[in-house]
Amino acid sequence: MTTTDRERITGAAEATDEKRYQAIHRVRSRIEELEQDAEILEEHHPELYRELREAVCDE
């Protein structure tokens, strides 16, 4: 997330509901991209895939 996304989602920055919604939408789009990126890493660079999993999973 960008700093602005974090601030809007957490309420640390004053933002309209529309701005908050836009931040949430951007993050959802990035999550979808991350899913695709993870599949590519799993197949083509397993070491980076493991690093990604360690960073984002509660394992």
Secondary structure as the mmCIF struct_conf table of DSSP 4:
data_model
#
loop_
_struct_conf.conf_type_id
_struct_conf.id
_struct_conf.beg_label_comp_id
_struct_conf.beg_label_asym_id
_struct_conf.beg_label_seq_id
_struct_conf.end_label_comp_id
_struct_conf.end_label_asym_id
_struct_conf.end_label_seq_id
HELX_RH_AL_P HELX_RH_AL_P1 THR A 3 THR A 10
TURN_TY1_P TURN_TY1_P1 GLY A 11 GLY A 11
BEND BEND1 ALA A 12 ALA A 13
HELX_RH_AL_P HELX_RH_AL_P2 ASP A 17 HIS A 44
HELX_RH_AL_P HELX_RH_AL_P3 PRO A 46 VAL A 56
#
